[in-house]
Amino acid sequence: MSPVGLFVETRFRVATGARLRMHFLVQEGQIRLDAQVRHTRQGQGYGLKIQSVAPKDIPQFDALLARLRATSTTRVLAQD
């Protein structure tokens, strides 16, 4: 996941170009966003470009990204 996109692992098929409304419930709280399918990998999932995040969910989205970055950095440091 990044500020502009994410990859969703699923076996469900979704057409490239489809627009999706997604709702996440994570430890930071509820996050609702609109996204467009940019590419698919059959049997694996699809890549989404984030179009917008619900305005009141932006603080939770920012906090989630910060947590994911910190977790990613910690894993890299632990492997060194």
Contact map, one row per residue, 1 for C-alpha under 8 A:
11111110000000000000000000000000000000000000000000000000000000001000000000000000
11111100000000000000000000000000000000000000000000000000000000001000000000000000
11111000000000000000000000000000000000000000000001000000000000001000000000000000
11111100000000000000000000000000000000000000000011100000000000000000000000000000
11111110000000000000000000000000000000000000001111000000000000000000000000000000
11011111000000000000000000000000000000000000001111000000000000000000000000000000
10001111100000000000000000000000000000000000111100000000000000000000000000000000
00000111110000000000000000000000000000000000111100000000000000000000000000000000
00000011111000000000000000000000000000000001110000000000000000000000000000000000
00000001111110000000000000000000000000000011110000000000000000000000000000000000
00000000111110000000000000000000000000000111100000000000000000000000000000000000
00000000011111000000000000000000000000000010100000000000000000000000000000000000
00000000011111100000000000000000000000000110100000000000000000000000000000000000
00000000000111110100000000000000000010010000010000000000000000000000000000000000
00000000000011111100000000000000000010010000000000000000000000000000000000000000
00000000000001111100000000000000000111110000000000000000000000000000000000000000
00000000000000111110000000000000000111000000000000000000000000000000000000000000
00000000000001111111000000000000000110000000000000000000000000000000000000000000
00000000000000001111100000000000011110000000000000000000000000000000000000000000
00000000000000000111110000000000011110000000000000000000000000000000000000000000
00000000000000000011111000000001111000000000000000000000000000000000000000000000
00000000000000000001111100000001111000000000000000000000000000000000000000000000
00000000000000000000111110000111100000000000000000000000000000000000000000000000
00000000000000000000011111000111000000000000000000000000000000000000000000000000
00000000000000000000001111111110000000000000000000000000000000000000000000000000
00000000000000000000000111111110000000000000000000000000000000010000000000000000
00000000000000000000000011111000000000000000000000000000000000000000000000000000
00000000000000000000000011111100000000000000000000000000000110110000000000000000
00000000000000000000000011111110000000000000000000000000000100000000000000000000
00000000000000000000001111011111000000000000000000000000100100000000000000000000
00000000000000000000001111001111100000000000000000001100110110000000000000000000
00000000000000000000111100000111110000000000000000001100100000000000000000000000
00000000000000000000111000000011111000000000000001111100000000000000000000000000
00000000000000000011110000000001111100000000000001111000000000000000000000000000
00000000000000000011110000000000111110000000000111110000000000000000000000000000
00000000000000011111000000000000011111000000000111100000000000000000000000000000
00000000000001111111000000000000001111110000011110000000000000000000000000000000
00000000000000011000000000000000000111110000011110000000000000000000000000000000
00000000000000010000000000000000000011111000011100000000000000000000000000000000
00000000000001110000000000000000000011111101111000000000000000000000000000000000
00000000000000000000000000000000000000111111110000000000000000000000000000000000
00000000001010000000000000000000000000011111100000000000000000000000000000000000
00000000011110000000000000000000000000001111100000000000000000000000000000000000
00000000111000000000000000000000000000011111110000000000000000000000000000000000
00000011111110000000000000000000000000011111111000000000000000000000000000000000
00000011110001000000000000000000000011111001111100000000000000000000000000000000
00001111000000000000000000000000000011110000111110000000000000000000000000000000
00001111000000000000000000000000001111100000011111000000000000000000000000000000
00011100000000000000000000000000001111000000001111100000000000000000000000000000
00111100000000000000000000000000111100000000000111111000000000000000000000000000
00010000000000000000000000000000111100000000000011111000000000000000000000000000
00000000000000000000000000000000111000000000000001111100000000000000000000000000
00000000000000000000000000000011110000000000000001111110110010000000000000000000
00000000000000000000000000000011100000000000000000011111110000000000000000000000
00000000000000000000000000000000000000000000000000001111110000000000000000000000
00000000000000000000000000000000000000000000000000000111111000000000000000000000
00000000000000000000000000000111000000000000000000001111111110000000000000000000
00000000000000000000000000000010000000000000000000001111111111000000000000000000
00000000000000000000000000000000000000000000000000000001111111100000000000000000
00000000000000000000000000011110000000000000000000000000111111110000000000000000
00000000000000000000000000010010000000000000000000001000111111111000000000000000
00000000000000000000000000000000000000000000000000000000011111111100000000000000
00000000000000000000000000010000000000000000000000000000001111111110000000000000
00000000000000000000000001010000000000000000000000000000000111111111000000000000
11100000000000000000000000000000000000000000000000000000000011111111100000000000
00000000000000000000000000000000000000000000000000000000000001111111110000000000
00000000000000000000000000000000000000000000000000000000000000111111111000000000
00000000000000000000000000000000000000000000000000000000000000011111111100000000
00000000000000000000000000000000000000000000000000000000000000001111111110000000
00000000000000000000000000000000000000000000000000000000000000000111111111000000
00000000000000000000000000000000000000000000000000000000000000000011111111100000
00000000000000000000000000000000000000000000000000000000000000000001111111110000
00000000000000000000000000000000000000000000000000000000000000000000111111111000
00000000000000000000000000000000000000000000000000000000000000000000011111111100
00000000000000000000000000000000000000000000000000000000000000000000001111111110
00000000000000000000000000000000000000000000000000000000000000000000000111111111
00000000000000000000000000000000000000000000000000000000000000000000000011111111
00000000000000000000000000000000000000000000000000000000000000000000000001111111
00000000000000000000000000000000000000000000000000000000000000000000000000111111
00000000000000000000000000000000000000000000000000000000000000000000000000011111
